[in-house]
Amino acid sequence: MRKLWDSKVSRRRLIGGAAATGAALPVLHGLVPHEGLHGQEAEAAAEHIAERHAAHRGSGHLGAIGRVDPRANGFDPHEILRDFDEGILLGGVREWEIVAEDWEIEVAPGVKYAAWTYNRRVPGPTLRAREGERLRIRFINGGTHPHTMHFHGIHRAASDGVPGIGPGNVGPGQSAVYEFDATPFGLHLYHCHSTPLAEHIAKGLYGAFVIDPKGGRPPADEMVMVMNGFDTNFDRSNEVYAVNTVAFAYMEEPIRVKREELVRIYLVNALEFDPVNSFHVHANFFDYYPTGTRLEPRDFTDTVVQGQGERGILELRFPYTGRYMFHAHVSEFAELGWMGFFEVVN
């Protein structure tokens, strides 16, 4: 079976004119090499014709071939979507145990990636707490490199998870405890802060962190979408893009939601090697709450752009049944895996 992604081919070569090769070229009026050209000059002119012809043919990109078996990965993007980990409440303290491990995952059909993970999944568990609670995270490094856990929010420096401060780097086989209060309410994230920082994040050490306001939010069909990408040939440029890790995971198996039911999306941009990412929904608009730290929306829109580490809460209702696409409004990201569908039913 021919793979869509070749680990030795960059994403830009993949979707650009270089993707069109091997076809016989017609003689194009005005582009025939001059009869007086010979040798290298004639070859250069012929190559110029081929490049122009290839550019007009396009890439022929149609999406992934086959599916990724969630049993092989050990996690399913459809389960991650609505899986909120509230830990265990003991003596008034909400606790979790998080283990960093090296773990090979499949990010697109036939494309394996040597990831660094929290609890053997990418993104890591979506941790959820209530504003003002005391939180305790026991972190165990079962990997082969030093790692940390850095939480966005407000806390003392001793729990910041930065090398040289507090627990600092946690070496292989070592552990650390992070303890702090859940504040402010909103949507945050956590990630490894060991150096080189970009590599530790890009390899998969990140996850969403939700703190609910004391009064809660209105009931909704809630889901978390972590926008991410994967540099499969180590050139600091992503070849695969996704939501919750697996390219095109929500295309052939759309996300089912009910007509007129409130849908709440916790959207996090964990993408490395690209400065911004975006989310666009077709045939609908949503209320957007940046970082979720205010209870009133900032925007009513159908597209939002997020920088690295930025996040926000989207709320919407679908008034009609049918299948509605959502994707990054960067065509290159969408073509390489970051697109899906909502299936709206009665």
Rosetta silent file (secondary structure, phi, psi, omega in degrees, C-alpha in Angstrom):
SEQUENCE: MRKLWDSKVSRRRLIGGAAATGAALPVLHGLVPHEGLHGQEAEAAAEHIAERHAAHRGSGHLGAIGRVDPRANGFDPHEILRDFDEGILLGGVREWEIVAEDWEIEVAPGVKYAAWTYNRRVPGPTLRAREGERLRIRFINGGTHPHTMHFHGIHRAASDGVPGIGPGNVGPGQSAVYEFDATPFGLHLYHCHSTPLAEHIAKGLYGAFVIDPKGGRPPADEMVMVMNGFDTNFDRSNEVYAVNTVAFAYMEEPIRVKREELVRIYLVNALEFDPVNSFHVHANFFDYYPTGTRLEPRDFTDTVVQGQGERGILELRFPYTGRYMFHAHVSEFAELGWMGFFEVVN
SCORE:     score description
SCORE:     0.000 S_00000001
   1 L     0.000  133.424 -178.840    0.000    0.000    0.000 S_00000001
   2 L   -78.954  127.071 -179.916    1.353    3.397   -0.942 S_00000001
   3 L   -79.070  147.219  174.568    1.742    5.719    2.037 S_00000001
   4 L   -71.957  -39.282 -177.399    0.479    9.264    1.930 S_00000001
   5 L  -105.803  133.840  172.135    3.451   10.488    3.961 S_00000001
   6 L  -110.005  122.850 -174.676    7.073    9.720    3.189 S_00000001
   7 L   -62.644  -15.376  179.972    9.321   10.405    6.170 S_00000001
   8 L   -97.503    2.123 -177.845   12.025   11.697    3.834 S_00000001
   9 L  -114.375  129.074 -179.951    9.772   14.197    2.091 S_00000001
  10 L   -71.466  161.081 -178.585    8.933   17.545    3.652 S_00000001
  11 H   -62.834  -35.012 -176.266    5.313   18.664    3.851 S_00000001
  12 H   -72.070  -36.193  173.281    5.902   21.465    1.374 S_00000001
  13 H   -67.772  -33.912 -177.126    7.387   19.108   -1.217 S_00000001
  14 H   -62.435  -44.488 -173.755    4.546   16.722   -0.495 S_00000001
  15 H  -101.462    0.524 -178.823    1.732   19.106   -1.390 S_00000001
  16 L   -93.639 -166.257 -176.863    3.555   21.277   -3.898 S_00000001
  17 H   -63.687  -22.706 -179.256    4.372   20.872   -7.546 S_00000001
  18 H   -65.554  -13.535  179.766    7.089   18.338   -6.774 S_00000001
  19 H   -72.263  -19.439 -179.076    4.345   15.806   -6.093 S_00000001
  20 L   -94.897  109.655 -177.591    3.618   15.528   -9.800 S_00000001
  21 L  -140.795  158.370  167.994    6.282   13.365  -11.414 S_00000001
  22 L    81.902   -3.649 -177.913    6.760   10.773  -14.093 S_00000001
  23 L   -89.688  147.191  175.942    3.993   11.839  -16.486 S_00000001
  24 L   -67.875  136.533 -176.762    4.613   12.420  -20.175 S_00000001
  25 L   -98.110  134.227  176.368    4.511   16.130  -20.931 S_00000001
  26 L   -74.722  160.463  174.367    2.576   17.543  -23.873 S_00000001
  27 L   -79.303  116.337 -176.706    4.202   20.055  -26.204 S_00000001
  28 L   -99.083  132.156 -179.283    2.885   23.401  -24.954 S_00000001
  29 L   -58.716  129.230  177.802    2.600   26.350  -27.336 S_00000001
  30 L    86.362   -3.918 -178.530    5.200   28.971  -26.506 S_00000001
  31 L  -119.156    6.169  178.977    7.155   26.659  -24.194 S_00000001
  32 L   -72.710  129.310  178.491    9.010   24.500  -26.730 S_00000001
  33 L   -54.580  145.377  179.667   12.782   24.897  -26.243 S_00000001
  34 L   -60.692  137.788 -176.232   14.459   26.942  -28.984 S_00000001
  35 L   -58.331  -24.067 -177.006   15.720   24.718  -31.765 S_00000001
  36 L   -81.408   -5.631 -178.481   19.197   26.180  -31.365 S_00000001
  37 L   -81.988  140.621  178.991   19.595   24.920  -27.783 S_00000001
  38 L  -140.232  162.275  173.115   21.701   21.831  -27.194 S_00000001
  39 H    59.700 -131.472 -175.009   23.143   19.843  -24.311 S_00000001
  40 H   -62.544  -35.568  179.609   22.751   21.353  -20.827 S_00000001
  41 H   -64.188  -42.164  178.213   20.829   24.382  -22.126 S_00000001
  42 H   -65.128  -40.334  178.693   18.234   22.137  -23.786 S_00000001
  43 H   -64.368  -41.896  179.546   17.954   20.021  -20.623 S_00000001
  44 H   -63.231  -40.607  179.142   17.481   23.131  -18.482 S_00000001
  45 H   -65.312  -41.290  179.392   14.729   24.411  -20.806 S_00000001
  46 H   -64.856  -38.679  178.578   12.963   21.025  -20.724 S_00000001
  47 H   -65.110  -37.239  178.123   13.175   20.960  -16.919 S_00000001
  48 H   -62.377  -42.172  177.849   11.623   24.424  -16.794 S_00000001
  49 H   -61.186  -45.246 -178.469    8.698   23.181  -18.894 S_00000001
  50 H   -61.646  -42.088 -179.813    8.255   20.167  -16.607 S_00000001
  51 H   -63.981  -42.475 -179.626    8.225   22.333  -13.478 S_00000001
  52 H   -66.536  -39.473  178.893    5.601   24.705  -14.906 S_00000001
  53 H   -65.622  -43.319 -179.461    3.452   21.802  -16.043 S_00000001
  54 H   -62.472  -39.439 -178.632    3.745   20.083  -12.634 S_00000001
  55 H   -61.535  -35.355 -179.194    2.758   23.268  -10.812 S_00000001
  56 H   -80.651  -16.491  178.840   -0.509   23.454  -12.756 S_00000001
  57 H   -77.450  -25.897 -175.786   -1.334   19.797  -12.108 S_00000001
  58 L    79.866 -176.897 -172.867   -1.504   20.248   -8.316 S_00000001
  59 L   -90.995  -21.221 -175.447   -0.610   17.636   -5.735 S_00000001
  60 L    71.585   17.834 -176.800   -3.474   15.164   -6.170 S_00000001
  61 L   -71.375  126.089 -177.308   -3.744   15.012   -2.351 S_00000001
  62 L  -123.644   -1.436 -178.195   -6.954   13.242   -1.314 S_00000001
  63 L   114.986 -172.831 -175.836   -6.345   12.330    2.344 S_00000001
  64 L   -80.094  154.833  176.446   -5.107    9.299    4.232 S_00000001
  65 L  -107.368  117.564 -179.079   -5.304    5.724    3.014 S_00000001
  66 L    89.998 -171.341 -178.060   -6.636    3.332    5.664 S_00000001
  67 L  -132.719  158.781  174.670   -7.182    3.887    9.374 S_00000001
  68 L   -93.712  128.753 -179.709   -5.135    3.894   12.548 S_00000001
  69 L   -79.640  113.963 -178.646   -6.084    1.081   14.951 S_00000001
  70 H   -62.287  -23.850  178.759   -6.635    2.658   18.397 S_00000001
  71 H   -67.633  -31.556  178.410   -5.776   -0.677   20.030 S_00000001
  72 H   -72.058  -38.253  179.410   -2.255   -0.427   18.631 S_00000001
  73 H   -73.808  -31.196 -174.618   -1.812    3.117   19.956 S_00000001
  74 L    91.025   -0.820  176.054   -3.334    2.357   23.307 S_00000001
  75 L  -151.193  154.864 -176.796   -5.686    5.359   23.045 S_00000001
  76 L  -120.840  123.255  178.879   -8.580    6.409   20.828 S_00000001
  77 H   -54.803  -30.229  179.253   -9.042   10.049   19.676 S_00000001
  78 H   -72.441  -30.396  175.623  -12.804    9.572   19.990 S_00000001
  79 H   -78.070  -39.793  177.665  -12.424    8.565   23.647 S_00000001
  80 H   -57.009  -34.454 -175.353   -9.919   11.358   24.357 S_00000001
  81 H   -52.750  -42.756 -175.102  -12.518   13.812   23.054 S_00000001
  82 L  -119.571   21.838 -177.580  -14.830   13.399   26.051 S_00000001
  83 L   -99.077  102.591  178.028  -12.435   11.915   28.624 S_00000001
  84 E  -107.732  123.965 -175.492  -12.013   14.299   31.582 S_00000001
  85 E   -98.024  107.495 -178.705   -9.806   12.991   34.422 S_00000001
  86 L   -91.753    5.433  177.121  -10.985   14.361   37.785 S_00000001
  87 L    64.630 -154.354  179.484   -8.409   12.382   39.762 S_00000001
  88 E  -126.454  130.997  179.778   -9.167   11.189   43.298 S_00000001
  89 E   -93.113  112.573 -177.884  -10.399   13.448   46.094 S_00000001
  90 E  -129.175  119.737  177.355   -8.642   12.497   49.349 S_00000001
  91 L    57.237   34.904  179.504   -8.827   14.576   52.524 S_00000001
  92 L    81.584    4.545  178.783   -9.913   17.657   50.612 S_00000001
  93 E  -116.582  131.300  177.580   -7.044   17.359   48.096 S_00000001
  94 E   -90.834  125.228 -171.285   -7.584   16.320   44.482 S_00000001
  95 E  -123.406  147.644  173.035   -4.761   13.989   43.399 S_00000001
  96 E  -136.237  157.855  169.063   -3.405   12.470   40.198 S_00000001
  97 E  -121.174  123.308 -177.762   -0.481   10.234   39.273 S_00000001
  98 E  -121.227  130.496 -178.415    1.164   11.007   35.939 S_00000001
  99 E  -118.357  126.710  174.174    3.899    8.860   34.409 S_00000001
 100 E   -87.219  132.217 -179.893    6.165   10.003   31.558 S_00000001
 101 E  -143.777  148.139  168.123    7.084    7.187   29.168 S_00000001
 102 E   -76.077  132.519 -173.758    8.681    6.694   25.767 S_00000001
 103 E  -155.055  123.880  178.499    5.941    5.238   23.575 S_00000001
 104 E   -79.612  130.886  179.592    5.671    4.656   19.826 S_00000001
 105 E  -125.878  161.229  176.876    2.388    5.891   18.369 S_00000001
 106 E  -107.397  115.699 -173.937    0.809    5.873   14.908 S_00000001
 107 E   -97.337  -14.831  174.345   -0.158    9.407   13.868 S_00000001
 108 E  -156.769  160.020 -177.104   -1.433    8.539   10.366 S_00000001
 109 L   -53.048  115.913  178.980   -1.955    5.214    8.595 S_00000001
 110 L    82.263    0.597 -177.623    1.456    3.540    8.443 S_00000001
 111 E  -108.002  105.350 -179.634    3.264    6.540    9.981 S_00000001
 112 E   -93.304  148.806 -176.294    4.876    5.644   13.320 S_00000001
 113 E  -139.194  129.149  179.463    6.276    8.280   15.665 S_00000001
 114 E   -81.600   92.203 -173.166    8.630    7.831   18.635 S_00000001
 115 E   -92.915  160.127  165.337    6.710    9.939   21.157 S_00000001
 116 E  -110.210  128.732 -166.961    7.338   11.002   24.741 S_00000001
 117 E  -129.169  157.853  164.247    4.046   10.710   26.584 S_00000001
 118 E  -101.882  119.738  179.725    2.159   11.360   29.791 S_00000001
 119 L    56.539   37.472  174.022    0.335    8.151   30.768 S_00000001
 120 L    57.321   36.850  174.514    1.026    6.591   27.340 S_00000001
 121 E  -149.885  152.955  176.216   -1.205    8.949   25.400 S_00000001
 122 L  -131.443  120.055   -4.177   -0.876   12.112   23.326 S_00000001
 123 L   -67.484  167.485  176.388   -2.233   14.499   24.415 S_00000001
 124 L   -66.088  177.628 -178.585   -1.856   13.562   28.073 S_00000001
 125 L   -56.116  142.870  174.053   -4.902   13.176   30.330 S_00000001
 126 E   -82.556  103.762 -177.897   -7.290   16.137   30.483 S_00000001
 127 E   -80.481  136.796 -176.479   -7.053   17.073   34.166 S_00000001
 128 E  -134.028  133.298 -178.893  -10.179   18.655   35.639 S_00000001
 129 E  -143.773  176.355  178.155  -10.726   20.406   38.974 S_00000001
 130 E  -110.242  140.921 -178.673  -12.948   23.006   40.644 S_00000001
 131 L   -48.610  131.046  177.058  -11.809   26.562   41.359 S_00000001
 132 L    91.176  -12.268  179.754  -10.128   26.895   44.775 S_00000001
 133 L   -68.769  153.063  172.152   -9.430   23.190   45.303 S_00000001
 134 E   -85.830  130.317 -176.181   -6.048   22.013   46.514 S_00000001
 135 E  -116.907  142.464  177.007   -4.342   19.956   43.808 S_00000001
 136 E  -137.101  121.571 -179.733   -1.537   17.417   44.126 S_00000001
 137 E  -117.769  117.349  175.519    0.126   15.773   41.126 S_00000001
 138 E   -92.676  115.758 -175.798    2.633   12.976   41.703 S_00000001
 139 E  -106.026  127.982  178.955    4.880   12.845   38.665 S_00000001
 140 E  -118.951  127.226  178.529    6.990    9.769   37.876 S_00000001
 141 E   -94.577  101.106  176.075    9.561    9.833   35.088 S_00000001
 142 L   -98.536   11.424 -179.000    9.556    6.417   33.468 S_00000001
 143 L   -91.557 -167.918 -176.998   11.234    7.730   30.310 S_00000001
 144 L  -109.615    6.030  178.940   14.854    7.889   29.214 S_00000001
 145 L  -132.787  157.321  173.218   15.289   11.683   29.410 S_00000001
 146 L   -63.224  140.610  178.765   14.809   14.307   32.151 S_00000001
 147 E  -141.381  166.506  174.765   11.252   15.687   32.160 S_00000001
 148 L  -141.372  178.254  166.820    9.028   18.042   34.151 S_00000001
 149 L  -129.550  117.553  177.331    5.397   19.124   34.403 S_00000001
 150 E  -111.045  124.090 -178.201    4.748   22.845   34.045 S_00000001
 151 E  -104.692  131.846  170.431    1.159   24.005   34.665 S_00000001
 152 L   -74.826  140.572 -176.972   -0.299   27.226   33.301 S_00000001
 153 L   143.982 -159.068  179.860   -2.144   29.094   36.049 S_00000001
 154 L  -119.224  122.575 -179.149   -1.234   30.852   39.296 S_00000001
 155 L  -162.925  173.769  178.045    0.985   29.076   41.847 S_00000001
 156 L   -72.875  154.668 -179.524    4.216   29.314   43.821 S_00000001
 157 H   -59.064  -31.077 -176.534    7.569   29.037   42.040 S_00000001
 158 H   -63.175  -19.482  179.248    8.306   25.782   43.886 S_00000001
 159 H  -112.302   21.819 -173.816    5.621   24.026   41.832 S_00000001
 160 L   -83.111  -14.559  176.472    6.385   25.656   38.485 S_00000001
 161 L    66.932   37.038 -179.888    8.157   22.653   36.942 S_00000001
 162 L  -114.596  134.110  178.732   11.046   24.646   35.507 S_00000001
 163 L   -51.841  131.401  179.096   14.651   23.370   35.555 S_00000001
 164 L    92.596   -8.507 -179.946   16.552   24.959   38.423 S_00000001
 165 L  -129.575  132.200  178.140   13.406   25.871   40.404 S_00000001
 166 L    61.225 -134.449  179.217   11.521   23.590   42.779 S_00000001
 167 L   -61.745  -24.291  179.759   11.585   19.973   41.592 S_00000001
 168 L    57.600 -148.744  176.990   13.432   21.151   38.454 S_00000001
 169 L   -68.254  131.925  176.293   14.402   18.415   36.021 S_00000001
 170 E  -102.847  112.453 -175.464   13.115   15.012   37.108 S_00000001
 171 L   -73.564  165.532  177.085   15.595   12.402   35.927 S_00000001
 172 L   -54.430  131.699 -179.587   14.742    8.925   34.621 S_00000001
 173 L    83.173   -3.010 -179.888   13.455    6.759   37.443 S_00000001
 174 L  -101.037  171.766 -179.867   12.870    9.773   39.701 S_00000001
 175 E  -141.612  165.268  178.314    9.644   11.401   40.881 S_00000001
 176 E  -152.243  160.875  177.717    8.354   14.766   42.084 S_00000001
 177 E  -123.097  129.219  174.556    5.199   16.221   43.599 S_00000001
 178 E  -108.994  127.880 -178.488    3.517   19.415   42.385 S_00000001
 179 E  -136.620  128.889 -178.063    1.015   20.951   44.784 S_00000001
 180 E  -164.974  172.478  178.917   -0.959   24.169   44.328 S_00000001
 181 E   -92.085  147.552 -178.824   -4.455   25.682   44.393 S_00000001
 182 L   -78.568   98.583  179.186   -6.739   25.565   41.356 S_00000001
 183 L  -160.714  145.832   -8.320   -6.783   29.177   40.160 S_00000001
 184 L   -79.545  167.382  174.450   -7.864   30.973   38.053 S_00000001
 185 L   -67.080  154.665 -179.412  -10.847   29.144   36.612 S_00000001
 186 E   139.387 -165.811 -179.960  -10.672   28.561   32.871 S_00000001
 187 E  -106.679  121.326 -179.679   -8.910   26.418   30.318 S_00000001
 188 E  -124.767 -170.800  174.330   -5.185   25.947   30.806 S_00000001
 189 E  -147.090  166.330  172.655   -2.563   23.433   29.743 S_00000001
 190 E  -131.887  153.746  179.379    0.428   21.621   31.130 S_00000001
 191 E  -163.071  164.667  175.512    3.586   20.514   29.358 S_00000001
 192 L   -70.567  142.632  179.223    7.173   19.477   29.902 S_00000001
 193 L  -121.091   17.712  174.462    9.576   22.396   30.376 S_00000001
 194 L   -71.953  158.407  179.355   12.896   20.544   30.094 S_00000001
 195 L   -99.848  149.113   -1.619   15.307   21.704   27.424 S_00000001
 196 L   -70.663  126.959 -170.012   15.387   21.717   24.490 S_00000001
 197 H   -59.765  -46.073 -177.719   11.862   22.940   25.141 S_00000001
 198 H   -59.368  -39.988 -178.567   10.491   22.672   21.589 S_00000001
 199 H   -66.441  -43.231 -177.257   11.577   19.051   21.315 S_00000001
 200 H   -66.073  -34.486  177.096   10.020   18.005   24.633 S_00000001
 201 H   -75.576  -48.057 -176.740    6.688   19.579   23.700 S_00000001
 202 H   -60.059  -30.282 -178.498    6.702   18.446   20.061 S_00000001
 203 L   -74.522  -10.526  172.229    7.379   14.844   21.089 S_00000001
 204 L   125.159    4.804 -175.657    4.032   14.747   22.917 S_00000001
 205 L   -90.005   79.200  178.872    4.464   15.934   26.515 S_00000001
 206 E  -161.183  161.720  177.512    1.404   18.201   26.882 S_00000001
 207 E  -169.212  167.610  179.825   -2.237   18.086   27.878 S_00000001
 208 E   -87.670  150.182 -176.262   -5.302   20.182   28.709 S_00000001
 209 E  -137.586  108.789 -174.553   -6.029   21.420   32.240 S_00000001
 210 E  -106.092  127.109  172.297   -9.598   22.550   33.028 S_00000001
 211 E  -116.525  113.052 -179.577  -10.561   24.490   36.163 S_00000001
 212 E   -76.907  142.478  173.920  -14.325   24.919   36.478 S_00000001
 213 L   -63.550  156.424 -176.449  -15.702   28.111   38.093 S_00000001
 214 L   -56.982  -34.842  179.137  -17.215   27.607   41.543 S_00000001
 215 L   -85.892    0.396 -178.784  -20.691   28.051   40.119 S_00000001
 216 L    72.585 -176.635  174.826  -20.006   25.711   37.231 S_00000001
 217 L  -122.256  160.710  178.944  -21.040   26.264   33.618 S_00000001
 218 L   -56.411  146.877  178.770  -24.360   25.487   31.915 S_00000001
 219 L   -56.222  141.577 -177.805  -24.836   21.794   31.032 S_00000001
 220 L  -160.527  162.851  168.278  -23.385   20.937   27.615 S_00000001
 221 E   -81.256  104.105 -171.654  -21.928   18.179   25.480 S_00000001
 222 E   -99.224  142.712  178.353  -18.311   18.887   26.385 S_00000001
 223 E  -150.828  151.320  178.816  -15.232   17.853   24.444 S_00000001
 224 E  -111.346  132.856  177.264  -11.541   18.680   24.387 S_00000001
 225 E  -124.955  111.792  176.596   -9.654   19.294   21.152 S_00000001
 226 E  -101.339  112.148 -179.918   -5.881   19.615   21.384 S_00000001
 227 E   -79.741  124.886 -176.883   -4.477   20.841   18.067 S_00000001
 228 E  -144.848  175.498 -179.260   -1.079   19.261   17.445 S_00000001
 229 E  -151.923  167.811 -175.172    1.408   18.236   14.777 S_00000001
 230 E  -139.194  125.856  176.692    4.286   15.827   14.228 S_00000001
 231 L   -90.441   94.115 -171.926    7.716   16.333   12.718 S_00000001
 232 L   -82.108  -11.075  179.436    8.256   12.841   11.314 S_00000001
 233 L  -123.156   13.465  170.561   11.633   13.503    9.657 S_00000001
 234 L    60.417   39.480  176.625   13.208   15.723   12.358 S_00000001
 235 L  -108.637   15.521 -178.790   13.592   18.850   10.201 S_00000001
 236 L    58.125   37.040  176.017   11.671   21.063   12.700 S_00000001
 237 L  -146.632  126.636 -172.989    8.762   21.254   10.277 S_00000001
 238 L   -74.197  138.683  174.643    5.581   19.222   10.753 S_00000001
 239 L  -102.679  -18.802 -178.472    4.536   16.633    8.189 S_00000001
 240 E  -130.493  135.839  176.476    1.320   15.583    9.977 S_00000001
 241 E  -124.073  150.638 -176.267   -1.343   17.794   11.589 S_00000001
 242 E  -162.577  171.809  162.056   -4.257   16.664   13.732 S_00000001
 243 E  -114.140  125.489 -177.180   -6.699   17.243   16.545 S_00000001
 244 L    59.103   36.147  160.755   -5.999   14.789   19.371 S_00000001
 245 L    89.455  -44.060 -172.911   -3.024   13.286   17.507 S_00000001
 246 L   -94.806  120.316 -178.717   -4.397   11.028   14.738 S_00000001
 247 L   -57.560  135.888  176.552   -4.698   12.673   11.306 S_00000001
 248 L    59.080   23.358 -175.300   -8.228   12.694    9.850 S_00000001
 249 L   -60.665  -29.317 -175.240   -9.535   10.817   12.936 S_00000001
 250 L  -107.421   20.344  177.941  -12.919   12.571   12.747 S_00000001
 251 L   -85.356  -65.881 -178.271  -13.401   12.403    8.963 S_00000001
 252 L   -75.357  -23.741  176.146  -14.736    8.895    8.280 S_00000001
 253 L  -121.660   83.813 -174.569  -16.022    8.618   11.840 S_00000001
 254 L   -64.876  163.854  176.160  -17.524   12.071   12.581 S_00000001
 255 E   -82.111  118.982 -177.886  -18.225   13.465   16.044 S_00000001
 256 E   -85.571  128.031  175.785  -21.905   12.897   16.807 S_00000001
 257 E  -134.538  162.130 -178.308  -23.793   15.743   18.475 S_00000001
 258 E   -97.786  141.571  178.010  -27.495   16.464   18.966 S_00000001
 259 L   -58.270  134.388  177.344  -29.383   19.193   17.170 S_00000001
 260 L    70.010   -2.778  176.116  -29.956   22.307   19.360 S_00000001
 261 L   -80.183  140.773  178.185  -27.904   20.860   22.243 S_00000001
 262 L   -67.049  126.855  176.737  -25.210   23.168   23.620 S_00000001
 263 E  -111.176  128.639  179.751  -21.768   21.973   22.524 S_00000001
 264 E  -119.176  121.085 -178.227  -18.741   23.192   24.490 S_00000001
 265 E  -111.650  122.572  172.946  -15.277   22.716   22.988 S_00000001
 266 E   -91.204  103.933 -171.532  -12.129   23.162   25.045 S_00000001
 267 E  -104.967  122.193 -178.152   -9.667   24.116   22.293 S_00000001
 268 E  -124.804  133.719  175.461   -5.908   24.091   22.992 S_00000001
 269 E   -99.075  102.265  178.126   -3.102   24.876   20.547 S_00000001
 270 L  -104.514   17.810 -175.958   -0.157   22.605   21.424 S_00000001
 271 L   -71.858  132.789  171.196    1.419   22.907   17.967 S_00000001
 272 L  -108.086  160.376  176.257    5.190   23.387   17.729 S_00000001
 273 L    72.730    1.680  170.797    7.237   24.568   14.709 S_00000001
 274 L  -134.594  135.103 -173.134    4.361   26.728   13.390 S_00000001
 275 L   -69.986  -29.789 -177.936    3.572   30.118   14.995 S_00000001
 276 E  -140.345  159.891  172.807   -0.240   29.898   14.805 S_00000001
 277 E  -137.164  171.806 -177.806   -3.072   27.428   14.341 S_00000001
 278 E  -153.264  164.133  178.595   -6.781   27.969   13.798 S_00000001
 279 E  -132.939  131.072  178.585  -10.251   26.440   14.060 S_00000001
 280 E  -135.944  133.225  175.577  -13.097   26.985   11.592 S_00000001
 281 E  -113.010  140.104 -179.256  -16.558   25.414   11.608 S_00000001
 282 L   -82.705  143.714  168.665  -18.741   25.285    8.502 S_00000001
 283 L    58.747   29.043  179.484  -22.283   26.665    8.324 S_00000001
 284 L  -162.234  167.842  175.171  -22.364   27.859   11.926 S_00000001
 285 L  -127.665  160.690  178.436  -20.998   30.416   14.421 S_00000001
 286 E  -138.051  154.949  169.035  -19.799   30.016   18.008 S_00000001
 287 E   -81.397  137.292 -177.880  -19.281   32.130   21.130 S_00000001
 288 E  -120.489  127.244  179.599  -15.575   32.334   21.974 S_00000001
 289 E  -114.581   98.495 -179.020  -14.168   32.709   25.501 S_00000001
 290 E   -60.265  125.125  179.740  -10.373   33.296   25.367 S_00000001
 291 L    63.648   -8.875  177.900   -8.691   31.149   28.051 S_00000001
 292 L    68.765   17.035 -175.867  -12.158   30.669   29.576 S_00000001
 293 L   -91.882    1.686  171.917  -11.329   33.046   32.446 S_00000001
 294 L  -127.429  149.644 -176.598  -14.363   35.264   31.862 S_00000001
 295 L   -91.239   -0.672  175.302  -17.984   34.127   31.797 S_00000001
 296 L  -110.899  137.050 -178.860  -18.947   36.430   28.932 S_00000001
 297 L   -70.329  151.055  175.794  -17.814   35.635   25.366 S_00000001
 298 L   -88.766  -36.361 -173.204  -15.470   37.963   23.524 S_00000001
 299 E  -133.478  154.033  166.301  -16.483   37.004   19.970 S_00000001
 300 E  -122.349  107.286 -166.299  -19.320   35.523   17.956 S_00000001
 301 E  -154.321  176.945  175.107  -17.552   34.053   14.948 S_00000001
 302 L  -117.952   -0.379 -179.004  -16.879   30.971   12.842 S_00000001
 303 E  -144.210  135.089  175.987  -13.054   31.117   12.888 S_00000001
 304 E  -132.925  141.379  178.957  -10.545   31.650   15.675 S_00000001
 305 E  -110.629  134.174  179.158   -6.737   31.918   15.482 S_00000001
 306 E  -126.440  137.540  171.741   -4.512   30.792   18.356 S_00000001
 307 E   -80.172  177.845 -179.965   -0.792   31.230   18.937 S_00000001
 308 L   -61.563  129.322 -179.628    1.396   28.561   20.505 S_00000001
 309 L    80.650   -3.577  179.570    0.081   27.662   23.946 S_00000001
 310 L   -80.693  154.893 -178.633   -3.070   29.730   23.457 S_00000001
 311 E  -156.250  165.708  179.781   -6.463   28.217   24.236 S_00000001
 312 E  -170.349  167.769 -179.276  -10.121   29.084   24.557 S_00000001
 313 E  -108.455  132.059  177.828  -13.631   27.745   25.005 S_00000001
 314 E  -111.649  135.062  175.520  -16.098   27.554   22.097 S_00000001
 315 E  -128.714  131.953 -179.009  -19.857   27.213   22.624 S_00000001
 316 E  -155.626  163.313  172.041  -22.359   26.582   19.846 S_00000001
 317 L  -128.126  144.268  176.776  -25.608   24.871   18.891 S_00000001
 318 L  -100.487  115.939 -176.811  -26.373   23.257   15.557 S_00000001
 319 L   -78.858  -15.747 -176.288  -29.876   24.257   14.364 S_00000001
 320 L  -128.838  150.957  174.099  -29.984   21.704   11.543 S_00000001
 321 L   -77.718  165.384  179.060  -29.147   18.035   11.170 S_00000001
 322 E   131.128 -173.987 -177.815  -26.466   16.912    8.739 S_00000001
 323 E  -109.715  122.515 -175.224  -22.717   16.618    8.437 S_00000001
 324 E  -122.684  127.290 -177.778  -20.679   19.790    9.061 S_00000001
 325 E   -78.316  148.640  166.616  -16.947   20.101    8.478 S_00000001
 326 E  -135.877  149.413 -176.160  -14.464   21.688   10.861 S_00000001
 327 E  -171.087  168.311  170.500  -10.773   22.241   10.158 S_00000001
 328 L   -67.737  137.702  175.755   -7.784   24.519   10.470 S_00000001
 329 L   -90.536   43.202  165.368   -8.217   27.541    8.249 S_00000001
 330 L  -124.053  107.267 -170.101   -4.685   26.978    7.028 S_00000001
 331 H   -55.156  -36.365 -179.205   -5.226   24.815    3.956 S_00000001
 332 H   -62.041  -42.402  179.607   -1.851   23.123    4.331 S_00000001
 333 H   -65.222  -43.211 -178.369   -2.696   21.938    7.865 S_00000001
 334 H   -62.028  -43.797 -177.885   -6.122   20.696    6.779 S_00000001
 335 H   -67.162  -23.662 -178.807   -4.750   18.718    3.835 S_00000001
 336 L  -102.598   22.468  168.405   -2.203   17.023    6.084 S_00000001
 337 L   128.418  -17.571 -173.791   -4.690   15.769    8.652 S_00000001
 338 L   -94.351   74.697  172.886   -6.352   18.626   10.574 S_00000001
 339 E  -158.610  154.407 -179.948   -9.969   18.300    9.448 S_00000001
 340 E  -163.968 -172.675 -179.368  -13.073   16.437   10.539 S_00000001
 341 E  -133.169  147.148  161.853  -16.878   16.418   10.650 S_00000001
 342 E   -96.932  134.546  173.520  -19.659   16.892   13.161 S_00000001
 343 E  -105.596  107.835 -175.879  -22.605   14.583   12.542 S_00000001
 344 E   -94.295  123.967 -177.098  -25.704   16.415   13.848 S_00000001
 345 E  -126.688  161.640  175.839  -28.645   14.167   14.675 S_00000001
 346 L   -75.787    0.000    0.000  -32.064   14.578   16.288 S_00000001
